[in-house]
Amino acid sequence: MNRALCSALILLFLAGCAKENMPIPTHKISGRVLYDNKPAAGVAVYLGPIAAPRVPDIPSNPHGITDKQGFFTISTYGVEDGAPIGKYQVMMVWMDQDSKLESSPDKFFGWFDAVNSKIMVQIKEGENELPEIKVPVLNGPPPPVNGIEGRN
């Protein structure tokens, strides 16, 4: 086999390998969380894939943290890069930073965990601004649930 043909075949092989290892494209996502109509700072927002790429195809579930005004942007591979196209369940945890307990309780009492959150979003190509998430005052946990609908 001549050297030029061999080099061309190697380059084609390497190009094919590189394409397989490229990350799944992401699209910008932003939103805001309000609690009792006030900005909720420090809320961890996670997007759980329903019909979207999952780990190990992406390094972690898309996520973000709200700022002092309750705004967040989502990250998957890097800072504020967004998430792949698909349908997601929005999950949120708001840890009480002032708590003196060893394990800080969730100020949302579990209302927005994987079992209880009813917030679903569809991420499309381009920039995605999610509707404001308005959480009323919560005084306790949701009623017990036996499993996750559609998963158990």
N, C-alpha and C positions, 0 to 999 in steps of 0.2 A: 504494500500500500504506500502511495507516495506521501511525503511529509505534509503537503498542503491539505490533502484530503483528510489525513489523520487529525491535523490541527482543527479543521472545520468540524469534524465529528465531535471532538472533545469540547469545543466551544458550544455546540448545540446541546450536548449533554449537560454542561454546566449551566446553560441558560434555563434548561428545563428544571434542574434542581433548584435554582434560585427562585423560580416562579412558585414552586411548591412551598418554600419556606417564607414567602412574603406574608406579612400580617394581613388579616382581614381588614378591609377599609373601614374607617370609623367616620362618624358624622357628629358635628358639634351639638351638644345638648346643654340647655340651661333651664333653670326653674327657680322657684321661690317657695319657702315654707313659712306659713304664718300660724301662730298658736294664739288663740283668743284674739284674732285680728292684729297681732303684734309680730314683728320679725322674730323668728326662732333661730338663734345663733348656736352653732355647734351640733346641728343635727346631722348624723351620718345617713346619707341617702344611697341606697344600693338598688341596682337594676338586676332582678333575677330573670334569666332567660326563660321565656315560655316557648317561643318559636323564633329563636335567635341563636347565634353561636355561643357555645359553652366552653368552659375549661375542659380539655386542654387546648382547644382550638384558639382560645384567647387566654392571656396569662391570669386574669382574675375577672370576677364579675364587675361590670362598670359601676363606678362609685364616685361620691363627692361629699363634701362637708359644707354646710351653710355658713356664710359669713355673718357679721353683726347685723346686716339688713335682711338676713334670711335667704339670700341668693346663693345658688350653687351652680357649679359646672361639673360635668361628668368626665371621668378619666377611665381609660382601659389600658392602653400601652404606656402612655406618658401623661404629663400634666395637661388636663383640660382638652384632651384630644377627642372626646366623645365616645360613642359606642357604635358597634355594627348595626346595620339595618335589622329590624325584627320587632317582635312583640315581647314586652317585659312586664314583670310585676314590680311595682315600686315598693321597696321596704325601707323603713326608717327606724332609727334608734336615736334617742336623745338622752344621753347620759347626764346625770345630775353631777356636775363638776364640784358643787359645794357640799356634796354628801360626805359625811364622816365615816360611812361604812366602807369596809374593805372592798366590796364589790358595788360599784355605783349603780343604782337602780335606773331603769329606763323611765323617763318622765312620761312616755306614751303608754306605759304599762303593758306593752306587747300588742297594742292595737294594730301596729303596722309591721309585724314580723311576717315570716313566710307563711304561717298558718292563717293569719287574720287579715292581712292587707288585701283590700279589694281594688286598689289603684292599679290600673293597667295602662300602659302607654305603647304606642306604635312609633318606632323610630324610622324615619324615612331618609332618603338621600338629601343632603344639604343640611342647613341649620335647623335645629329643632328647639323651639321654646315650649316647654311644658306648661300647661295651665297651672295657676297658683294652687298650691296644696294648702287648703284652709282647714286647720284642725281646731275643733271646739275644745273647751276646757274638759279634760278627762279626769274623773274622780276614782277610777279603778280599772282593773283589767277586764277584758272582754270575757264572755262566757266560754267555758271549756269547749274544745272542738275535738272530735275523734278523727284524727288524720287530716290530710290536706285533700280537698276535693280534686278529683282528676289525677291524683298521685297515689292514693291508697285504695 
